[in-house]
Amino acid sequence: MTVTTTSDVQPAPRVRVRRTTKHPRDLGRLAAYAFLVFLSILYIAPMLMLVLTSLKTLPEFTKDAIALPTSLVLDNFVEAWNKANFPRYLLNTVLYTSVSAVIFVVTGTFLSVAIARRFVRRPNWILTLFVIALFLPPALIPQFQLILRLGLYNNPLGYIVLFLVNPIGIVILVNYISTIPIELDEAAALEGCGYLRYVIQIVMPLAAPAIATVAVLHAIGVWNELVLATIYLTKSDYYPITRGLIVFNGVYGNNWPVLAAAVLMIAAPMALFFVLMQKYIIGGVTAGAVKG
């Protein structure tokens, strides 16, 4: 007969029970992702609706505006391009946007360097004025009187002058340039580098992310402007593309598929420009809008 002692008995393995309750941090992350998905749907749904509308015929759109198109109708884009002076309006918009963006970026960079490096008296006050300007409504009546007295009303040059100042762009540039080491200023001064050469050859390359960010924001604002174009440009030859959309307004109703195609063609250049420059935008905004 075999006797088993207590020393020969192996202890039973412990079974670990995993807790099924989720950590509050995981729940917060899940809620954040759900909120981001909801916001994405809010932004994507109108664009998707615009694309679907541009691919329908007018009877198909009138029958069911939210249904999927039965066939892809690309003739809407051809009709929108050939209607009125669409190419001329688009060329005007490219001219207004590019010229005003280049002038603002160059002049804004020189001004921002002077404020960031305190080359002017009371630079903090000047920067505060630009910040306050972000929250003020546009002074349409004084602005209109100024353009009228300068003889620039109904003039492409006068329209471009309206966009030569952008407060948010100055704020971003000043705060970004403030992060550039001041030792570079001293080294440039010892080498006999003048102010013009210093800004062009040293500051602009180092501030490329902020300059790209400001250029994109400024270009999008000019490209999509409608109110100022309606007030200051009354001659059809000077219309930008946003003002030119008025030709799609029919007497007995709008041809919504053709109008949707025109809007997509207007939005495509700025969307492409944003995609090409987006790698600079995050760095420019975070470094130029938080500091200071």
Secondary structure as the mmCIF struct_conf table of DSSP 4:
data_model
#
loop_
_struct_conf.conf_type_id
_struct_conf.id
_struct_conf.beg_label_comp_id
_struct_conf.beg_label_asym_id
_struct_conf.beg_label_seq_id
_struct_conf.end_label_comp_id
_struct_conf.end_label_asym_id
_struct_conf.end_label_seq_id
HELX_RH_3T_P HELX_RH_3T_P1 THR A 6 ASP A 8
BEND BEND1 VAL A 9 VAL A 9
HELX_LH_PP_P HELX_LH_PP_P1 GLN A 10 ARG A 19
BEND BEND2 THR A 21 THR A 21
HELX_LH_PP_P HELX_LH_PP_P2 LYS A 22 HIS A 23
HELX_RH_AL_P HELX_RH_AL_P1 PRO A 24 SER A 54
TURN_TY1_P TURN_TY1_P1 LEU A 55 LEU A 55
BEND BEND3 LYS A 56 LYS A 56
HELX_RH_AL_P HELX_RH_AL_P2 LEU A 58 LYS A 63
TURN_TY1_P TURN_TY1_P2 ALA A 65 ILE A 66
BEND BEND4 ALA A 67 ALA A 67
HELX_LH_PP_P HELX_LH_PP_P3 LEU A 68 PRO A 69
BEND BEND5 THR A 70 SER A 71
TURN_TY1_P TURN_TY1_P3 LEU A 74 LEU A 74
HELX_RH_AL_P HELX_RH_AL_P3 ASP A 75 ASN A 82
BEND BEND6 LYS A 83 LYS A 83
TURN_TY1_P TURN_TY1_P4 ALA A 84 ASN A 85
HELX_RH_AL_P HELX_RH_AL_P4 PHE A 86 ALA A 116
TURN_TY1_P TURN_TY1_P5 ARG A 117 ARG A 118
BEND BEND7 VAL A 120 ARG A 122
HELX_RH_AL_P HELX_RH_AL_P5 PRO A 123 ALA A 133
TURN_TY1_P TURN_TY1_P6 LEU A 134 PHE A 135
BEND BEND8 LEU A 136 LEU A 136
HELX_LH_PP_P HELX_LH_PP_P4 PRO A 137 PRO A 138
HELX_RH_AL_P HELX_RH_AL_P6 LEU A 140 ARG A 149
TURN_TY1_P TURN_TY1_P7 LEU A 150 GLY A 151
TURN_TY1_P TURN_TY1_P8 TYR A 153 ASN A 154
HELX_RH_AL_P HELX_RH_AL_P7 PRO A 156 VAL A 161
TURN_TY1_P TURN_TY1_P9 LEU A 162 PHE A 163
BEND BEND9 LEU A 164 LEU A 164
HELX_RH_AL_P HELX_RH_AL_P8 PRO A 167 ILE A 177
TURN_TY1_P TURN_TY1_P10 SER A 178 THR A 179
BEND BEND10 ILE A 180 ILE A 180
TURN_TY1_P TURN_TY1_P11 ILE A 182 ILE A 182
HELX_RH_AL_P HELX_RH_AL_P9 GLU A 183 LEU A 190
TURN_TY1_P TURN_TY1_P12 GLU A 191 GLY A 192
HELX_RH_AL_P HELX_RH_AL_P10 TYR A 195 TYR A 198
HELX_RH_PI_P HELX_RH_PI_P1 VAL A 199 VAL A 203
HELX_RH_AL_P HELX_RH_AL_P11 MET A 204 LEU A 206
TURN_TY1_P TURN_TY1_P13 ALA A 207 ALA A 207
HELX_RH_AL_P HELX_RH_AL_P12 ALA A 208 TRP A 223
TURN_TY1_P TURN_TY1_P14 ASN A 224 ASN A 224
HELX_RH_AL_P HELX_RH_AL_P13 VAL A 227 TYR A 232
BEND BEND11 LYS A 235 LYS A 235
HELX_RH_3T_P HELX_RH_3T_P2 SER A 236 TYR A 238
HELX_RH_AL_P HELX_RH_AL_P14 ILE A 241 GLY A 244
HELX_RH_3T_P HELX_RH_3T_P3 LEU A 245 PHE A 248
TURN_TY1_P TURN_TY1_P15 VAL A 251 TYR A 252
HELX_RH_AL_P HELX_RH_AL_P15 TRP A 256 ALA A 289
BEND BEND12 VAL A 290 VAL A 290
#
